[in-house]
């Protein structure tokens, strides 16, 4: 009796598939969103998708040509595929005009011997920036000449500047400056940690050895 019920169940599933054709699951879902870090490794998994029955699965762009080229897929079994990263994402968000959204669609075909049934699932991938670039100072080293009678509190140099290649205008691209060596006498300071404006904090005395300072500025 158990065996006959199983046979009936299998027959019903086969009949249902022949009517529906290729189908993404859950039924009625036509759009999928997923977030991935920019440093996701090539070949790593992005998404698991249930789609069956199928003869062929294709990846095609939606908004921009080439978006689909960042991905590929691998069959896990007859009902499930694994969406994989095919190209590095790190050249997308770390540019002057970052792109952090990729849109494409998966289209599956199933030939039921009477007609080819097609179904599609649109996928939007949000690429999240990772703080993976160290700041680089521009036009360093810096040389500054200061008069001995320069008033305390005066900004003596504004040319200290560093940049990094993380996504612009995000916390990952924020740079903090500090004097980490060479300022044992406390003669100098920075206007604030975000603006590396060098400020004279104590009077200079040439006769007492205030002739040259080698300051180490660190950007993090």
Secondary structure by P-SEA (a helix, b strand, c coil): caaaaaaaaaaaaaaaaaaaccccccccccbbbbbbccccccccccbbbbbccccbbbbbbcccccccccbbbbbccccbbbbbbcccccccccccccccbbbbbbbbbbbcccbbbbbbbbbbbbbbbcccbbbbbccccbbbbbbccccccccccccbbbbccccccccccbbbbbbcccccccccccccccccbbbbcbbbbccccccccbbbbbcc
